[in-house]
Amino acid sequence: MGNLLVVKVHAANIHDTKSGCYIYQDTKQKFESIKGVCADAGYRGTFVEFAKTKYGENVEISEKIKPKKWEILPKRWCVYFCLA
């Protein structure tokens, strides 16, 4: 359903890939049944490696939408976690 489970606000000098690690760790502590993660392209790198090494889980990254011409893109979540 895409319901928010954890919300955190962090300083602008912390990159999304690192802040995603903190958010996912908090989420896993509160909701142990979570089995997977989907995130946008801003979360690849450190966050993907963190989920793989600490929890043995893959992160599905949605690629950037590259329109052929200028157009308004649909809104999408920055990161969301899926319950299995």
PDB file with one MODEL, atoms N, CA, C and O in Angstrom:
MODEL        1
ATOM      1  N   MET A   1       0.819  -1.184   0.000  1.00  0.00           N
ATOM      2  CA  MET A   1       0.000   0.000   0.000  1.00  0.00           C
ATOM      3  C   MET A   1       0.865   1.251   0.000  1.00  0.00           C
ATOM      4  O   MET A   1       0.365   2.323  -0.340  1.00  0.00           O
ATOM      5  N   GLY A   2       2.137   1.165   0.364  1.00  0.00           N
ATOM      6  CA  GLY A   2       3.013   2.321   0.338  1.00  0.00           C
ATOM      7  C   GLY A   2       2.898   3.225   1.545  1.00  0.00           C
ATOM      8  O   GLY A   2       3.259   4.399   1.460  1.00  0.00           O
ATOM      9  N   ASN A   3       2.405   2.721   2.677  1.00  0.00           N
ATOM     10  CA  ASN A   3       2.298   3.544   3.879  1.00  0.00           C
ATOM     11  C   ASN A   3       3.676   3.872   4.444  1.00  0.00           C
ATOM     12  O   ASN A   3       4.577   3.034   4.413  1.00  0.00           O
ATOM     13  N   LEU A   4       3.840   5.082   4.958  1.00  0.00           N
ATOM     14  CA  LEU A   4       5.100   5.470   5.581  1.00  0.00           C
ATOM     15  C   LEU A   4       5.265   4.732   6.894  1.00  0.00           C
ATOM     16  O   LEU A   4       4.318   4.624   7.674  1.00  0.00           O
ATOM     17  N   LEU A   5       6.466   4.224   7.144  1.00  0.00           N
ATOM     18  CA  LEU A   5       6.745   3.508   8.381  1.00  0.00           C
ATOM     19  C   LEU A   5       7.647   4.309   9.306  1.00  0.00           C
ATOM     20  O   LEU A   5       7.457   4.292  10.522  1.00  0.00           O
ATOM     21  N   VAL A   6       8.620   5.005   8.749  1.00  0.00           N
ATOM     22  CA  VAL A   6       9.567   5.804   9.529  1.00  0.00           C
ATOM     23  C   VAL A   6       9.829   7.096   8.779  1.00  0.00           C
ATOM     24  O   VAL A   6       9.980   7.086   7.557  1.00  0.00           O
ATOM     25  N   VAL A   7       9.885   8.199   9.494  1.00  0.00           N
ATOM     26  CA  VAL A   7      10.221   9.490   8.895  1.00  0.00           C
ATOM     27  C   VAL A   7      11.379  10.082   9.689  1.00  0.00           C
ATOM     28  O   VAL A   7      11.323  10.148  10.917  1.00  0.00           O
ATOM     29  N   LYS A   8      12.412  10.505   9.002  1.00  0.00           N
ATOM     30  CA  LYS A   8      13.550  11.156   9.649  1.00  0.00           C
ATOM     31  C   LYS A   8      13.925  12.385   8.837  1.00  0.00           C
ATOM     32  O   LYS A   8      13.883  12.368   7.607  1.00  0.00           O
ATOM     33  N   VAL A   9      14.286  13.430   9.525  1.00  0.00           N
ATOM     34  CA  VAL A   9      14.787  14.644   8.884  1.00  0.00           C
ATOM     35  C   VAL A   9      16.255  14.753   9.262  1.00  0.00           C
ATOM     36  O   VAL A   9      16.614  14.657  10.435  1.00  0.00           O
ATOM     37  N   HIS A  10      17.100  14.956   8.258  1.00  0.00           N
ATOM     38  CA  HIS A  10      18.533  15.051   8.541  1.00  0.00           C
ATOM     39  C   HIS A  10      19.107  16.307   7.905  1.00  0.00           C
ATOM     40  O   HIS A  10      18.472  16.951   7.070  1.00  0.00           O
ATOM     41  N   ALA A  11      20.312  16.637   8.317  1.00  0.00           N
ATOM     42  CA  ALA A  11      20.995  17.824   7.799  1.00  0.00           C
ATOM     43  C   ALA A  11      21.249  17.677   6.298  1.00  0.00           C
ATOM     44  O   ALA A  11      21.396  16.566   5.790  1.00  0.00           O
ATOM     45  N   ALA A  12      21.298  18.792   5.609  1.00  0.00           N
ATOM     46  CA  ALA A  12      21.481  18.777   4.157  1.00  0.00           C
ATOM     47  C   ALA A  12      22.857  18.265   3.743  1.00  0.00           C
ATOM     48  O   ALA A  12      23.044  17.867   2.593  1.00  0.00           O
ATOM     49  N   ASN A  13      23.825  18.270   4.665  1.00  0.00           N
ATOM     50  CA  ASN A  13      25.171  17.827   4.302  1.00  0.00           C
ATOM     51  C   ASN A  13      25.348  16.310   4.432  1.00  0.00           C
ATOM     52  O   ASN A  13      26.458  15.807   4.256  1.00  0.00           O
ATOM     53  N   ILE A  14      24.276  15.578   4.736  1.00  0.00           N
ATOM     54  CA  ILE A  14      24.324  14.118   4.764  1.00  0.00           C
ATOM     55  C   ILE A  14      23.684  13.610   3.479  1.00  0.00           C
ATOM     56  O   ILE A  14      22.518  13.893   3.203  1.00  0.00           O
ATOM     57  N   HIS A  15      24.444  12.867   2.706  1.00  0.00           N
ATOM     58  CA  HIS A  15      23.952  12.383   1.412  1.00  0.00           C
ATOM     59  C   HIS A  15      22.878  11.320   1.607  1.00  0.00           C
ATOM     60  O   HIS A  15      22.872  10.609   2.612  1.00  0.00           O
ATOM     61  N   ASP A  16      21.968  11.218   0.636  1.00  0.00           N
ATOM     62  CA  ASP A  16      20.860  10.259   0.707  1.00  0.00           C
ATOM     63  C   ASP A  16      21.339   8.822   0.886  1.00  0.00           C
ATOM     64  O   ASP A  16      20.706   8.044   1.601  1.00  0.00           O
ATOM     65  N   THR A  17      22.451   8.461   0.245  1.00  0.00           N
ATOM     66  CA  THR A  17      22.909   7.079   0.347  1.00  0.00           C
ATOM     67  C   THR A  17      23.295   6.720   1.777  1.00  0.00           C
ATOM     68  O   THR A  17      23.131   5.573   2.194  1.00  0.00           O
ATOM     69  N   LYS A  18      23.804   7.684   2.526  1.00  0.00           N
ATOM     70  CA  LYS A  18      24.171   7.428   3.934  1.00  0.00           C
ATOM     71  C   LYS A  18      22.957   7.544   4.845  1.00  0.00           C
ATOM     72  O   LYS A  18      22.796   6.730   5.755  1.00  0.00           O
ATOM     73  N   SER A  19      22.108   8.524   4.624  1.00  0.00           N
ATOM     74  CA  SER A  19      20.931   8.678   5.482  1.00  0.00           C
ATOM     75  C   SER A  19      19.972   7.504   5.299  1.00  0.00           C
ATOM     76  O   SER A  19      19.275   7.120   6.239  1.00  0.00           O
ATOM     77  N   GLY A  20      19.932   6.938   4.111  1.00  0.00           N
ATOM     78  CA  GLY A  20      19.095   5.765   3.867  1.00  0.00           C
ATOM     79  C   GLY A  20      19.483   4.593   4.755  1.00  0.00           C
ATOM     80  O   GLY A  20      18.625   3.802   5.149  1.00  0.00           O
ATOM     81  N   CYS A  21      20.770   4.474   5.075  1.00  0.00           N
ATOM     82  CA  CYS A  21      21.244   3.405   5.965  1.00  0.00           C
ATOM     83  C   CYS A  21      20.632   3.558   7.352  1.00  0.00           C
ATOM     84  O   CYS A  21      20.172   2.581   7.942  1.00  0.00           O
ATOM     85  N   TYR A  22      20.627   4.781   7.872  1.00  0.00           N
ATOM     86  CA  TYR A  22      20.068   5.030   9.206  1.00  0.00           C
ATOM     87  C   TYR A  22      18.558   4.753   9.220  1.00  0.00           C
ATOM     88  O   TYR A  22      18.033   4.141  10.150  1.00  0.00           O
ATOM     89  N   ILE A  23      17.890   5.207   8.189  1.00  0.00           N
ATOM     90  CA  ILE A  23      16.436   5.018   8.119  1.00  0.00           C
ATOM     91  C   ILE A  23      16.099   3.539   8.013  1.00  0.00           C
ATOM     92  O   ILE A  23      15.187   3.057   8.685  1.00  0.00           O
ATOM     93  N   TYR A  24      16.825   2.824   7.179  1.00  0.00           N
ATOM     94  CA  TYR A  24      16.533   1.398   7.008  1.00  0.00           C
ATOM     95  C   TYR A  24      16.827   0.618   8.285  1.00  0.00           C
ATOM     96  O   TYR A  24      16.085  -0.299   8.637  1.00  0.00           O
ATOM     97  N   GLN A  25      17.894   0.974   8.971  1.00  0.00           N
ATOM     98  CA  GLN A  25      18.230   0.305  10.226  1.00  0.00           C
ATOM     99  C   GLN A  25      17.113   0.517  11.260  1.00  0.00           C
ATOM    100  O   GLN A  25      16.706  -0.434  11.927  1.00  0.00           O
ATOM    101  N   ASP A  26      16.626   1.730  11.396  1.00  0.00           N
ATOM    102  CA  ASP A  26      15.514   2.013  12.312  1.00  0.00           C
ATOM    103  C   ASP A  26      14.258   1.252  11.909  1.00  0.00           C
ATOM    104  O   ASP A  26      13.541   0.720  12.758  1.00  0.00           O
ATOM    105  N   THR A  27      14.000   1.206  10.609  1.00  0.00           N
ATOM    106  CA  THR A  27      12.809   0.520  10.113  1.00  0.00           C
ATOM    107  C   THR A  27      12.894  -0.978  10.394  1.00  0.00           C
ATOM    108  O   THR A  27      11.906  -1.582  10.811  1.00  0.00           O
ATOM    109  N   LYS A  28      14.055  -1.581  10.174  1.00  0.00           N
ATOM    110  CA  LYS A  28      14.230  -3.012  10.426  1.00  0.00           C
ATOM    111  C   LYS A  28      14.075  -3.339  11.907  1.00  0.00           C
ATOM    112  O   LYS A  28      13.584  -4.414  12.250  1.00  0.00           O
ATOM    113  N   GLN A  29      14.485  -2.427  12.790  1.00  0.00           N
ATOM    114  CA  GLN A  29      14.327  -2.673  14.225  1.00  0.00           C
ATOM    115  C   GLN A  29      12.857  -2.650  14.627  1.00  0.00           C
ATOM    116  O   GLN A  29      12.433  -3.435  15.475  1.00  0.00           O
ATOM    117  N   LYS A  30      12.084  -1.761  14.027  1.00  0.00           N
ATOM    118  CA  LYS A  30      10.669  -1.634  14.369  1.00  0.00           C
ATOM    119  C   LYS A  30       9.787  -2.642  13.641  1.00  0.00           C
ATOM    120  O   LYS A  30       8.780  -3.097  14.184  1.00  0.00           O
ATOM    121  N   PHE A  31      10.165  -2.991  12.413  1.00  0.00           N
ATOM    122  CA  PHE A  31       9.356  -3.879  11.579  1.00  0.00           C
ATOM    123  C   PHE A  31      10.263  -4.985  11.023  1.00  0.00           C
ATOM    124  O   PHE A  31      10.751  -4.890   9.896  1.00  0.00           O
ATOM    125  N   GLU A  32      10.477  -6.012  11.809  1.00  0.00           N
ATOM    126  CA  GLU A  32      11.414  -7.080  11.433  1.00  0.00           C
ATOM    127  C   GLU A  32      10.958  -7.897  10.231  1.00  0.00           C
ATOM    128  O   GLU A  32      11.772  -8.581   9.610  1.00  0.00           O
ATOM    129  N   SER A  33       9.680  -7.838   9.894  1.00  0.00           N
ATOM    130  CA  SER A  33       9.154  -8.656   8.796  1.00  0.00           C
ATOM    131  C   SER A  33       9.453  -8.091   7.409  1.00  0.00           C
ATOM    132  O   SER A  33       9.147  -8.736   6.407  1.00  0.00           O
ATOM    133  N   ILE A  34      10.037  -6.916   7.332  1.00  0.00           N
ATOM    134  CA  ILE A  34      10.362  -6.315   6.032  1.00  0.00           C
ATOM    135  C   ILE A  34      11.402  -7.182   5.329  1.00  0.00           C
ATOM    136  O   ILE A  34      12.411  -7.562   5.922  1.00  0.00           O
ATOM    137  N   LYS A  35      11.146  -7.488   4.068  1.00  0.00           N
ATOM    138  CA  LYS A  35      12.018  -8.386   3.311  1.00  0.00           C
ATOM    139  C   LYS A  35      12.705  -7.737   2.121  1.00  0.00           C
ATOM    140  O   LYS A  35      13.593  -8.349   1.527  1.00  0.00           O
ATOM    141  N   GLY A  36      12.332  -6.535   1.759  1.00  0.00           N
ATOM    142  CA  GLY A  36      12.930  -5.927   0.585  1.00  0.00           C
ATOM    143  C   GLY A  36      12.793  -4.432   0.572  1.00  0.00           C
ATOM    144  O   GLY A  36      12.036  -3.850   1.348  1.00  0.00           O
ATOM    145  N   VAL A  37      13.546  -3.809  -0.331  1.00  0.00           N
ATOM    146  CA  VAL A  37      13.589  -2.357  -0.414  1.00  0.00           C
ATOM    147  C   VAL A  37      13.550  -1.927  -1.879  1.00  0.00           C
ATOM    148  O   VAL A  37      14.202  -2.529  -2.732  1.00  0.00           O
ATOM    149  N   CYS A  38      12.785  -0.891  -2.155  1.00  0.00           N
ATOM    150  CA  CYS A  38      12.793  -0.239  -3.457  1.00  0.00           C
ATOM    151  C   CYS A  38      13.175   1.216  -3.208  1.00  0.00           C
ATOM    152  O   CYS A  38      12.684   1.832  -2.262  1.00  0.00           O
ATOM    153  N   ALA A  39      14.037   1.765  -4.039  1.00  0.00           N
ATOM    154  CA  ALA A  39      14.476   3.144  -3.848  1.00  0.00           C
ATOM    155  C   ALA A  39      14.763   3.788  -5.200  1.00  0.00           C
ATOM    156  O   ALA A  39      14.956   3.095  -6.198  1.00  0.00           O
ATOM    157  N   ASP A  40      14.790   5.126  -5.223  1.00  0.00           N
ATOM    158  CA  ASP A  40      15.130   5.780  -6.482  1.00  0.00           C
ATOM    159  C   ASP A  40      16.649   5.843  -6.633  1.00  0.00           C
ATOM    160  O   ASP A  40      17.385   5.426  -5.739  1.00  0.00           O
ATOM    161  N   ALA A  41      17.108   6.362  -7.762  1.00  0.00           N
ATOM    162  CA  ALA A  41      18.521   6.325  -8.115  1.00  0.00           C
ATOM    163  C   ALA A  41      19.423   7.085  -7.136  1.00  0.00           C
ATOM    164  O   ALA A  41      20.628   6.837  -7.106  1.00  0.00           O
ATOM    165  N   GLY A  42      18.873   7.997  -6.343  1.00  0.00           N
ATOM    166  CA  GLY A  42      19.678   8.734  -5.373  1.00  0.00           C
ATOM    167  C   GLY A  42      20.188   7.881  -4.231  1.00  0.00           C
ATOM    168  O   GLY A  42      21.045   8.332  -3.471  1.00  0.00           O
ATOM    169  N   TYR A  43      19.689   6.663  -4.083  1.00  0.00           N
ATOM    170  CA  TYR A  43      20.061   5.801  -2.967  1.00  0.00           C
ATOM    171  C   TYR A  43      20.998   4.672  -3.358  1.00  0.00           C
ATOM    172  O   TYR A  43      21.299   3.819  -2.523  1.00  0.00           O
ATOM    173  N   ARG A  44      21.466   4.635  -4.588  1.00  0.00           N
ATOM    174  CA  ARG A  44      22.391   3.558  -4.948  1.00  0.00           C
ATOM    175  C   ARG A  44      23.758   3.831  -4.329  1.00  0.00           C
ATOM    176  O   ARG A  44      24.016   4.941  -3.861  1.00  0.00           O
ATOM    177  N   GLY A  45      24.609   2.858  -4.323  1.00  0.00           N
ATOM    178  CA  GLY A  45      25.943   3.027  -3.733  1.00  0.00           C
ATOM    179  C   GLY A  45      25.975   2.547  -2.298  1.00  0.00           C
ATOM    180  O   GLY A  45      25.734   1.370  -2.031  1.00  0.00           O
ATOM    181  N   THR A  46      26.272   3.449  -1.369  1.00  0.00           N
ATOM    182  CA  THR A  46      26.444   3.107   0.044  1.00  0.00           C
ATOM    183  C   THR A  46      25.215   2.399   0.605  1.00  0.00           C
ATOM    184  O   THR A  46      25.351   1.401   1.314  1.00  0.00           O
ATOM    185  N   PHE A  47      24.031   2.893   0.304  1.00  0.00           N
ATOM    186  CA  PHE A  47      22.806   2.288   0.839  1.00  0.00           C
ATOM    187  C   PHE A  47      22.606   0.873   0.322  1.00  0.00           C
ATOM    188  O   PHE A  47      22.235  -0.015   1.090  1.00  0.00           O
ATOM    189  N   VAL A  48      22.842   0.649  -0.950  1.00  0.00           N
ATOM    190  CA  VAL A  48      22.681  -0.680  -1.538  1.00  0.00           C
ATOM    191  C   VAL A  48      23.650  -1.658  -0.884  1.00  0.00           C
ATOM    192  O   VAL A  48      23.269  -2.776  -0.537  1.00  0.00           O
ATOM    193  N   GLU A  49      24.898  -1.238  -0.716  1.00  0.00           N
ATOM    194  CA  GLU A  49      25.910  -2.086  -0.079  1.00  0.00           C
ATOM    195  C   GLU A  49      25.556  -2.375   1.378  1.00  0.00           C
ATOM    196  O   GLU A  49      25.741  -3.497   1.848  1.00  0.00           O
ATOM    197  N   PHE A  50      25.048  -1.375   2.093  1.00  0.00           N
ATOM    198  CA  PHE A  50      24.652  -1.539   3.490  1.00  0.00           C
ATOM    199  C   PHE A  50      23.562  -2.597   3.626  1.00  0.00           C
ATOM    200  O   PHE A  50      23.670  -3.490   4.466  1.00  0.00           O
ATOM    201  N   ALA A  51      22.521  -2.506   2.814  1.00  0.00           N
ATOM    202  CA  ALA A  51      21.411  -3.466   2.880  1.00  0.00           C
ATOM    203  C   ALA A  51      21.902  -4.873   2.552  1.00  0.00           C
ATOM    204  O   ALA A  51      21.440  -5.849   3.142  1.00  0.00           O
ATOM    205  N   LYS A  52      22.831  -4.972   1.617  1.00  0.00           N
ATOM    206  CA  LYS A  52      23.349  -6.284   1.202  1.00  0.00           C
ATOM    207  C   LYS A  52      24.230  -6.901   2.288  1.00  0.00           C
ATOM    208  O   LYS A  52      24.067  -8.074   2.622  1.00  0.00           O
ATOM    209  N   THR A  53      25.163  -6.118   2.843  1.00  0.00           N
ATOM    210  CA  THR A  53      26.108  -6.672   3.815  1.00  0.00           C
ATOM    211  C   THR A  53      25.486  -6.872   5.193  1.00  0.00           C
ATOM    212  O   THR A  53      25.732  -7.898   5.828  1.00  0.00           O
ATOM    213  N   LYS A  54      24.691  -5.927   5.668  1.00  0.00           N
ATOM    214  CA  LYS A  54      24.138  -6.027   7.018  1.00  0.00           C
ATOM    215  C   LYS A  54      22.928  -6.946   7.102  1.00  0.00           C
ATOM    216  O   LYS A  54      22.780  -7.683   8.077  1.00  0.00           O
ATOM    217  N   TYR A  55      22.054  -6.915   6.087  1.00  0.00           N
ATOM    218  CA  TYR A  55      20.807  -7.668   6.140  1.00  0.00           C
ATOM    219  C   TYR A  55      20.685  -8.738   5.055  1.00  0.00           C
ATOM    220  O   TYR A  55      19.729  -9.514   5.058  1.00  0.00           O
ATOM    221  N   GLY A  56      21.636  -8.788   4.136  1.00  0.00           N
ATOM    222  CA  GLY A  56      21.583  -9.771   3.063  1.00  0.00           C
ATOM    223  C   GLY A  56      20.424  -9.546   2.100  1.00  0.00           C
ATOM    224  O   GLY A  56      19.920 -10.492   1.494  1.00  0.00           O
ATOM    225  N   GLU A  57      20.004  -8.296   1.961  1.00  0.00           N
ATOM    226  CA  GLU A  57      18.853  -7.964   1.122  1.00  0.00           C
ATOM    227  C   GLU A  57      19.269  -7.104  -0.066  1.00  0.00           C
ATOM    228  O   GLU A  57      20.153  -6.254   0.040  1.00  0.00           O
ATOM    229  N   ASN A  58      18.621  -7.339  -1.184  1.00  0.00           N
ATOM    230  CA  ASN A  58      18.864  -6.535  -2.376  1.00  0.00           C
ATOM    231  C   ASN A  58      17.963  -5.312  -2.356  1.00  0.00           C
ATOM    232  O   ASN A  58      16.857  -5.347  -1.817  1.00  0.00           O
ATOM    233  N   VAL A  59      18.446  -4.245  -2.945  1.00  0.00           N
ATOM    234  CA  VAL A  59      17.672  -3.019  -3.088  1.00  0.00           C
ATOM    235  C   VAL A  59      17.355  -2.862  -4.567  1.00  0.00           C
ATOM    236  O   VAL A  59      18.259  -2.862  -5.403  1.00  0.00           O
ATOM    237  N   GLU A  60      16.086  -2.730  -4.888  1.00  0.00           N
ATOM    238  CA  GLU A  60      15.696  -2.481  -6.272  1.00  0.00           C
ATOM    239  C   GLU A  60      15.706  -0.983  -6.509  1.00  0.00           C
ATOM    240  O   GLU A  60      14.985  -0.235  -5.849  1.00  0.00           O
ATOM    241  N   ILE A  61      16.531  -0.548  -7.459  1.00  0.00           N
ATOM    242  CA  ILE A  61      16.672   0.870  -7.779  1.00  0.00           C
ATOM    243  C   ILE A  61      15.868   1.181  -9.031  1.00  0.00           C
ATOM    244  O   ILE A  61      16.054   0.543 -10.067  1.00  0.00           O
ATOM    245  N   SER A  62      14.972   2.163  -8.938  1.00  0.00           N
ATOM    246  CA  SER A  62      14.245   2.607 -10.121  1.00  0.00           C
ATOM    247  C   SER A  62      15.118   3.623 -10.852  1.00  0.00           C
ATOM    248  O   SER A  62      15.618   4.578 -10.258  1.00  0.00           O
ATOM    249  N   GLU A  63      15.283   3.404 -12.111  1.00  0.00           N
ATOM    250  CA  GLU A  63      16.138   4.277 -12.912  1.00  0.00           C
ATOM    251  C   GLU A  63      15.464   5.616 -13.161  1.00  0.00           C
ATOM    252  O   GLU A  63      14.241   5.741 -13.087  1.00  0.00           O
ATOM    253  N   LYS A  64      16.281   6.608 -13.457  1.00  0.00           N
ATOM    254  CA  LYS A  64      15.744   7.931 -13.780  1.00  0.00           C
ATOM    255  C   LYS A  64      14.925   7.865 -15.057  1.00  0.00           C
ATOM    256  O   LYS A  64      15.285   7.177 -16.013  1.00  0.00           O
ATOM    257  N   ILE A  65      13.834   8.580 -15.053  1.00  0.00           N
ATOM    258  CA  ILE A  65      13.008   8.681 -16.252  1.00  0.00           C
ATOM    259  C   ILE A  65      13.620   9.767 -17.140  1.00  0.00           C
ATOM    260  O   ILE A  65      13.791  10.905 -16.703  1.00  0.00           O
ATOM    261  N   LYS A  66      13.946   9.419 -18.370  1.00  0.00           N
ATOM    262  CA  LYS A  66      14.543  10.384 -19.295  1.00  0.00           C
ATOM    263  C   LYS A  66      13.542  10.668 -20.415  1.00  0.00           C
ATOM    264  O   LYS A  66      13.454   9.909 -21.381  1.00  0.00           O
ATOM    265  N   PRO A  67      12.797  11.750 -20.286  1.00  0.00           N
ATOM    266  CA  PRO A  67      11.798  12.055 -21.318  1.00  0.00           C
ATOM    267  C   PRO A  67      12.459  12.468 -22.629  1.00  0.00           C
ATOM    268  O   PRO A  67      13.572  12.994 -22.632  1.00  0.00           O
ATOM    269  N   LYS A  68      11.774  12.227 -23.731  1.00  0.00           N
ATOM    270  CA  LYS A  68      12.287  12.609 -25.050  1.00  0.00           C
ATOM    271  C   LYS A  68      12.189  14.110 -25.279  1.00  0.00           C
ATOM    272  O   LYS A  68      12.938  14.679 -26.073  1.00  0.00           O
ATOM    273  N   LYS A  69      11.263  14.743 -24.578  1.00  0.00           N
ATOM    274  CA  LYS A  69      11.098  16.187 -24.662  1.00  0.00           C
ATOM    275  C   LYS A  69      10.744  16.689 -23.265  1.00  0.00           C
ATOM    276  O   LYS A  69      10.528  15.883 -22.359  1.00  0.00           O
ATOM    277  N   TRP A  70      10.684  17.992 -23.077  1.00  0.00           N
ATOM    278  CA  TRP A  70      10.338  18.535 -21.773  1.00  0.00           C
ATOM    279  C   TRP A  70       8.904  18.183 -21.440  1.00  0.00           C
ATOM    280  O   TRP A  70       7.995  18.407 -22.239  1.00  0.00           O
ATOM    281  N   GLU A  71       8.706  17.620 -20.235  1.00  0.00           N
ATOM    282  CA  GLU A  71       7.361  17.304 -19.770  1.00  0.00           C
ATOM    283  C   GLU A  71       7.373  17.212 -18.250  1.00  0.00           C
ATOM    284  O   GLU A  71       8.424  17.032 -17.636  1.00  0.00           O
ATOM    285  N   ILE A  72       6.213  17.333 -17.662  1.00  0.00           N
ATOM    286  CA  ILE A  72       6.092  17.202 -16.215  1.00  0.00           C
ATOM    287  C   ILE A  72       6.116  15.714 -15.886  1.00  0.00           C
ATOM    288  O   ILE A  72       5.324  14.941 -16.426  1.00  0.00           O
ATOM    289  N   LEU A  73       7.027  15.316 -14.999  1.00  0.00           N
ATOM    290  CA  LEU A  73       7.142  13.920 -14.620  1.00  0.00           C
ATOM    291  C   LEU A  73       6.195  13.617 -13.458  1.00  0.00           C
ATOM    292  O   LEU A  73       5.911  14.499 -12.647  1.00  0.00           O
ATOM    293  N   PRO A  74       5.705  12.382 -13.369  1.00  0.00           N
ATOM    294  CA  PRO A  74       4.849  12.027 -12.240  1.00  0.00           C
ATOM    295  C   PRO A  74       5.650  12.052 -10.937  1.00  0.00           C
ATOM    296  O   PRO A  74       6.842  11.742 -10.916  1.00  0.00           O
ATOM    297  N   LYS A  75       4.976  12.423  -9.863  1.00  0.00           N
ATOM    298  CA  LYS A  75       5.643  12.415  -8.562  1.00  0.00           C
ATOM    299  C   LYS A  75       5.900  10.976  -8.159  1.00  0.00           C
ATOM    300  O   LYS A  75       5.120  10.078  -8.479  1.00  0.00           O
ATOM    301  N   ARG A  76       7.017  10.762  -7.445  1.00  0.00           N
ATOM    302  CA  ARG A  76       7.287   9.439  -6.921  1.00  0.00           C
ATOM    303  C   ARG A  76       7.990   9.566  -5.586  1.00  0.00           C
ATOM    304  O   ARG A  76       8.604  10.593  -5.299  1.00  0.00           O
ATOM    305  N   TRP A  77       7.906   8.544  -4.781  1.00  0.00           N
ATOM    306  CA  TRP A  77       8.523   8.542  -3.467  1.00  0.00           C
ATOM    307  C   TRP A  77      10.029   8.469  -3.621  1.00  0.00           C
ATOM    308  O   TRP A  77      10.541   7.900  -4.585  1.00  0.00           O
ATOM    309  N   CYS A  78      10.733   9.050  -2.661  1.00  0.00           N
ATOM    310  CA  CYS A  78      12.199   8.940  -2.653  1.00  0.00           C
ATOM    311  C   CYS A  78      12.620   7.517  -2.318  1.00  0.00           C
ATOM    312  O   CYS A  78      13.462   6.934  -3.000  1.00  0.00           O
ATOM    313  N   VAL A  79      12.042   6.972  -1.284  1.00  0.00           N
ATOM    314  CA  VAL A  79      12.371   5.603  -0.894  1.00  0.00           C
ATOM    315  C   VAL A  79      11.160   5.009  -0.199  1.00  0.00           C
ATOM    316  O   VAL A  79      10.469   5.701   0.548  1.00  0.00           O
ATOM    317  N   TYR A  80      10.904   3.759  -0.435  1.00  0.00           N
ATOM    318  CA  TYR A  80       9.831   3.093   0.269  1.00  0.00           C
ATOM    319  C   TYR A  80      10.238   1.651   0.518  1.00  0.00           C
ATOM    320  O   TYR A  80      11.038   1.086  -0.228  1.00  0.00           O
ATOM    321  N   PHE A  81       9.697   1.072   1.547  1.00  0.00           N
ATOM    322  CA  PHE A  81      10.052  -0.278   1.948  1.00  0.00           C
ATOM    323  C   PHE A  81       8.837  -1.172   1.743  1.00  0.00           C
ATOM    324  O   PHE A  81       7.708  -0.772   2.024  1.00  0.00           O
ATOM    325  N   CYS A  82       9.073  -2.370   1.260  1.00  0.00           N
ATOM    326  CA  CYS A  82       8.001  -3.306   0.962  1.00  0.00           C
ATOM    327  C   CYS A  82       7.932  -4.392   2.025  1.00  0.00           C
ATOM    328  O   CYS A  82       8.957  -4.942   2.429  1.00  0.00           O
ATOM    329  N   LEU A  83       6.741  -4.693   2.469  1.00  0.00           N
ATOM    330  CA  LEU A  83       6.530  -5.806   3.383  1.00  0.00           C
ATOM    331  C   LEU A  83       6.304  -7.064   2.559  1.00  0.00           C
ATOM    332  O   LEU A  83       5.625  -7.038   1.533  1.00  0.00           O
ATOM    333  N   ALA A  84       6.880  -8.159   3.019  1.00  0.00           N
ATOM    334  CA  ALA A  84       6.699  -9.427   2.287  1.00  0.00           C
ATOM    335  C   ALA A  84       5.603 -10.251   2.922  1.00  0.00           C
ATOM    336  O   ALA A  84       5.304 -11.348   2.452  1.00  0.00           O
TER     337      ALA A  84
ENDMDL
END
